[in-house]
Amino acid sequence: MRDLRVLGSASAVPTKRRNHNGYLLRWDGYGLLFDPGEGTQRQMALAGASATELNFLCVTHFHGDHCLGVPGIVQRIARDGVPHPVVAAFPESGAEYWARLRHASLFRDTDVIVEHPLAGERAAVDTGDAPFTLTARRLSHPVEAYGYRLAEPDGRRMLPAELARRGIAGPLVRTLLEHGTVVAPDGRTVAVEEVSEVRPGQVFALVMDTRLCDGVGELAADADMLVIESTFLDRDAALAADYGHLTAGQAGRVAADGRVRHLVLTHFSERYGADEEERFRAEAAAAFSGEITVVHDLDRVPVPKRRDK
């Protein structure tokens, strides 16, 4: 299963309809929790999610709406006895704030959390045996902030007609995949490239608080799903630039330029009412013709099916 559970979609100030940030990506048995804002522990319960699902805890930056839920999540990991490592990625420049959040109150602690501070323009998060990479890219915000990109390697899709033409079947197919070549029944050596085509790996990107910058484009490039802040409508572009945020129209242009397949808009300012929600979609759609989701708390958004080529 590959899907996104939206635990919160507000920006700095939560509203009656929107909790502070929180994004749980489920990816083939792995759980990645991004930016647990205040109230995330309860939002996970409402979403039917548990701390035992978590393998990665990723913080983009240390503004409160992106991290004040860390104490509750850490304590829940401890309380539920999560047995496996949980890698915690966060900006190294905010290590002091991480330490305060990590030990915000008295509780029976856990040793499964593996801290992974991020530094530099680009950083790789140690994913161990996970079948994907997780990288971080610095963004443009008043405090140091990173976006995240999950990518699985390209695979190969076997072509049944080509296999049959060369008489390759059964155990020979497995040998071909494992070694890259196999001797066919007629004695000819066949390479895997002759009987298969590249199956592109899927990409998920999360871009939170930032102005437009090179990092945004790098993270979004060819993403199957891009979760991106659209704090402001275009009429407030000057405010967005001042505060280090994006507008819905800018998010749409990022998605179009990056050949994104599914654009997920979130992190909405409290200044806009429910009657303006569709304006976010319309402004993004002015530049981007693909699928757009304007999220609400507790939405489940499936990752698109694989690209054919």
C-alpha positions as CSV (number, residue, x, y, z in Angstrom):
1,M,0.0,0.0,0.0
2,R,1.2,3.4,-0.9
3,D,-0.8,6.4,0.3
4,L,-0.7,9.6,2.2
5,R,-2.8,10.3,5.3
6,V,-3.2,14.0,6.0
7,L,-3.2,14.5,9.8
8,G,-3.3,18.3,9.6
9,S,-3.3,20.9,6.9
10,A,-3.3,24.3,8.6
11,S,-0.3,26.7,8.6
12,A,0.8,28.7,11.7
13,V,-2.6,28.9,13.3
14,P,-4.9,25.9,13.5
15,T,-8.6,26.4,12.9
16,K,-11.8,24.6,13.7
17,R,-11.5,22.7,10.4
18,R,-7.7,22.2,10.2
19,N,-5.2,20.9,12.6
20,H,-1.5,21.8,12.6
21,N,0.6,19.9,10.0
22,G,1.1,16.2,10.0
23,Y,1.6,13.9,7.0
24,L,1.9,10.1,7.2
25,L,3.2,8.4,4.1
26,R,2.7,4.6,4.0
27,W,5.0,2.9,1.5
28,D,5.0,-0.8,1.2
29,G,5.0,-1.5,4.9
30,Y,7.2,1.5,5.9
31,G,5.8,4.5,7.7
32,L,7.2,8.0,7.2
33,L,5.8,10.8,9.4
34,F,6.6,14.3,8.2
35,D,6.2,17.4,10.3
36,P,4.2,16.3,13.3
37,G,2.5,19.5,14.5
38,E,0.6,20.0,17.7
39,G,-2.1,17.3,18.1
40,T,-0.6,14.8,15.7
41,Q,-0.8,11.9,18.2
42,R,-4.6,12.3,18.4
43,Q,-4.9,12.8,14.6
44,M,-3.1,9.5,14.1
45,A,-5.7,7.8,16.3
46,L,-8.5,9.4,14.3
47,A,-6.9,8.2,11.1
48,G,-6.5,4.7,12.4
49,A,-2.7,4.9,12.4
50,S,-0.4,3.8,15.2
51,A,3.2,4.6,16.4
52,T,4.2,1.0,15.6
53,E,3.9,1.9,11.9
54,L,6.6,4.5,12.0
55,N,10.1,3.9,10.6
56,F,11.0,7.6,9.9
57,L,10.2,10.8,11.6
58,C,11.1,13.8,9.4
59,V,11.0,17.4,10.5
60,T,11.4,20.1,7.8
61,H,12.1,23.0,10.3
62,F,11.5,24.0,13.8
63,H,8.6,26.4,13.5
64,G,5.9,25.2,16.0
65,D,3.3,24.1,13.5
66,H,5.8,21.6,12.1
67,C,7.2,20.2,15.2
68,L,5.2,20.7,18.4
69,G,3.8,17.2,18.1
70,V,7.2,15.6,18.4
71,P,7.0,15.1,22.2
72,G,3.7,13.2,21.9
73,I,4.9,11.0,19.1
74,V,8.2,10.2,20.8
75,Q,6.4,9.3,24.0
76,R,3.9,7.2,22.1
77,I,6.7,5.3,20.4
78,A,8.1,4.6,23.9
79,R,4.7,3.8,25.5
80,D,3.7,1.4,22.7
81,G,7.1,-0.4,22.9
82,V,8.0,0.1,19.2
83,P,10.8,-2.5,18.8
84,H,12.4,-1.3,15.5
85,P,14.6,1.7,14.9
86,V,12.8,5.0,14.0
87,V,15.1,7.4,12.1
88,A,14.6,11.0,13.1
89,A,15.8,13.5,10.5
90,F,15.9,17.2,11.2
91,P,18.0,20.3,10.5
92,E,21.2,20.1,12.4
93,S,21.0,23.9,13.0
94,G,17.9,23.2,15.2
95,A,19.5,20.5,17.3
96,E,18.8,22.5,20.4
97,Y,15.1,22.6,19.6
98,W,15.1,18.9,18.8
99,A,16.6,18.1,22.2
100,R,14.0,20.1,24.0
101,L,11.2,18.5,22.1
102,R,12.7,15.0,22.4
103,H,12.8,15.3,26.2
104,A,10.0,17.8,26.8
105,S,8.6,15.9,29.8
106,L,9.1,13.0,32.1
107,F,8.3,9.6,30.6
108,R,9.7,6.1,30.3
109,D,12.2,6.7,27.5
110,T,13.0,4.6,24.4
111,D,16.3,3.9,22.7
112,V,14.9,3.1,19.3
113,I,15.0,6.6,17.9
114,V,18.1,7.1,15.7
115,E,18.9,10.8,15.3
116,H,20.0,12.0,11.8
117,P,20.8,15.7,11.7
118,L,20.8,17.3,8.2
119,A,23.4,19.8,7.1
120,G,24.5,21.3,3.8
121,E,22.5,22.0,0.6
122,R,21.7,18.4,0.1
123,A,21.7,15.4,2.5
124,A,20.9,11.7,2.4
125,V,19.0,10.0,5.2
126,D,20.1,6.5,6.1
127,T,17.3,4.3,5.0
128,G,19.0,1.0,5.9
129,D,17.4,-1.9,4.0
130,A,14.4,0.0,2.8
131,P,13.7,-0.3,-0.9
132,F,14.0,3.5,-1.5
133,T,16.3,6.4,-0.9
134,L,15.3,9.5,1.1
135,T,17.1,12.7,0.4
136,A,16.7,16.2,1.8
137,R,17.2,19.6,0.0
138,R,17.6,22.9,1.7
139,L,14.8,25.4,0.9
140,S,14.4,29.2,1.3
141,H,12.7,30.2,4.6
142,P,13.5,32.6,7.4
143,V,14.8,29.6,9.4
144,E,16.7,26.7,8.0
145,A,14.3,24.3,6.3
146,Y,14.5,21.2,4.2
147,G,12.2,19.4,1.8
148,Y,12.2,15.6,1.4
149,R,12.2,13.3,-1.6
150,L,11.6,9.6,-1.5
151,A,12.6,7.7,-4.6
152,E,12.7,4.0,-5.4
153,P,15.1,2.7,-8.0
154,D,14.0,1.9,-11.5
155,G,13.0,-1.7,-12.1
156,R,12.4,-3.8,-15.2
157,R,9.2,-5.0,-16.8
158,M,9.5,-8.3,-18.6
159,L,8.0,-8.5,-22.1
160,P,6.2,-11.9,-22.5
161,A,6.3,-11.9,-26.3
162,E,10.1,-11.4,-26.3
163,L,10.6,-14.1,-23.7
164,A,8.5,-16.5,-25.7
165,R,10.3,-15.7,-28.9
166,R,13.6,-16.7,-27.3
167,G,12.1,-19.7,-25.5
168,I,12.8,-18.3,-22.0
169,A,10.3,-19.4,-19.3
170,G,10.1,-20.7,-15.7
171,P,13.4,-20.8,-13.8
172,L,15.3,-19.2,-16.7
173,V,13.4,-15.9,-16.2
174,R,14.6,-15.8,-12.6
175,T,18.2,-16.5,-13.6
176,L,17.9,-13.7,-16.2
177,L,16.7,-11.3,-13.5
178,E,19.4,-12.3,-11.0
179,H,22.4,-12.4,-13.4
180,G,21.4,-10.1,-16.2
181,T,22.0,-12.8,-18.9
182,V,20.9,-16.4,-19.5
183,V,21.6,-19.1,-22.0
184,A,18.4,-19.8,-24.0
185,P,17.4,-23.3,-25.1
186,D,18.9,-22.6,-28.6
187,G,22.3,-21.9,-27.0
188,R,22.1,-18.2,-27.5
189,T,23.0,-15.8,-24.6
190,V,20.2,-13.4,-24.0
191,A,20.6,-10.1,-22.1
192,V,17.8,-8.9,-19.9
193,E,17.6,-5.7,-21.9
194,E,16.5,-7.7,-24.9
195,V,13.3,-9.0,-23.2
196,S,12.3,-6.3,-20.9
197,E,11.9,-2.5,-20.6
198,V,12.6,0.0,-17.8
199,R,9.9,0.3,-15.2
200,P,10.4,3.8,-13.7
201,G,10.6,3.9,-9.9
202,Q,8.1,6.0,-8.1
203,V,8.9,9.3,-6.4
204,F,7.2,11.2,-3.6
205,A,8.2,14.7,-2.6
206,L,7.2,16.9,0.3
207,V,7.9,20.7,0.2
208,M,6.9,22.8,3.1
209,D,7.6,26.3,4.1
210,T,9.7,28.0,1.4
211,R,9.9,30.7,-1.3
212,L,10.6,29.6,-4.8
213,C,14.2,28.4,-5.1
214,D,16.3,25.8,-6.9
215,G,15.6,23.2,-4.1
216,V,11.9,23.3,-4.8
217,G,12.4,22.3,-8.4
218,E,14.9,19.6,-7.6
219,L,12.6,18.0,-5.1
220,A,9.5,18.1,-7.4
221,A,11.2,16.9,-10.6
222,D,9.2,13.9,-12.1
223,A,7.4,13.3,-8.8
224,D,4.4,10.9,-8.9
225,M,3.1,12.9,-5.9
226,L,4.1,16.3,-4.7
227,V,2.8,17.5,-1.4
228,I,3.5,21.2,-1.3
229,E,2.5,24.2,0.8
230,S,0.2,26.7,-0.7
231,T,-0.2,29.0,2.2
232,F,-1.4,32.0,0.2
233,L,-3.6,32.8,-2.7
234,D,-1.9,34.7,-5.6
235,R,-3.4,38.1,-4.5
236,D,-1.2,37.9,-1.4
237,A,2.0,37.0,-3.3
238,A,3.9,39.9,-1.6
239,L,3.1,38.5,1.8
240,A,4.1,35.0,0.7
241,A,7.5,36.3,-0.3
242,D,8.0,38.3,2.9
243,Y,7.1,35.3,5.1
244,G,9.0,32.7,3.0
245,H,6.0,30.9,1.6
246,L,4.4,29.9,-1.7
247,T,1.1,30.8,-3.3
248,A,-1.3,28.3,-4.9
249,G,-0.4,29.6,-8.4
250,Q,3.4,29.1,-7.7
251,A,2.7,25.6,-6.5
252,G,0.9,24.9,-9.8
253,R,3.8,26.2,-11.8
254,V,6.3,24.1,-9.8
255,A,4.2,21.0,-10.6
256,A,4.0,21.9,-14.3
257,D,7.7,22.6,-14.6
258,G,8.5,19.4,-12.7
259,R,6.2,17.1,-14.7
260,V,4.5,16.1,-11.5
261,R,1.6,13.6,-11.8
262,H,-0.5,14.4,-8.7
263,L,-0.3,17.8,-6.9
264,V,-1.4,17.9,-3.3
265,L,-2.0,21.4,-1.9
266,T,-1.8,21.9,1.9
267,H,-0.7,24.3,4.7
268,F,-3.4,26.9,4.2
269,S,-3.4,30.2,6.0
270,E,-6.2,30.8,8.5
271,R,-7.0,34.1,6.7
272,Y,-8.9,32.2,4.1
273,G,-12.4,30.8,4.7
274,A,-14.0,27.6,3.4
275,D,-15.6,29.6,0.7
276,E,-12.2,30.3,-0.9
277,E,-10.9,26.7,-0.9
278,E,-11.7,26.2,-4.6
279,R,-9.7,29.2,-5.5
280,F,-6.5,27.4,-4.4
281,R,-7.3,24.6,-6.9
282,A,-8.2,27.1,-9.6
283,E,-5.0,29.1,-9.2
284,A,-2.9,26.0,-9.3
285,A,-4.8,24.6,-12.3
286,A,-4.1,27.8,-14.3
287,A,-0.6,26.4,-14.7
288,F,-0.9,22.7,-14.0
289,S,-3.2,20.4,-16.0
290,G,-2.7,17.2,-13.9
291,E,-4.6,15.9,-10.9
292,I,-4.9,18.3,-8.0
293,T,-6.1,17.6,-4.5
294,V,-6.9,20.4,-2.0
295,V,-6.6,18.4,1.2
296,H,-8.6,18.3,4.3
297,D,-7.6,16.7,7.6
298,L,-7.8,12.9,7.7
299,D,-7.9,12.6,3.9
300,R,-6.4,9.5,2.4
301,V,-4.6,10.2,-0.9
302,P,-3.4,7.2,-2.8
303,V,0.0,7.4,-4.6
304,P,-0.7,7.2,-8.4
305,K,-0.1,3.9,-10.1
306,R,3.3,3.4,-11.7
307,R,4.1,5.2,-14.9
308,D,4.1,2.9,-17.9
309,K,7.4,4.3,-19.2
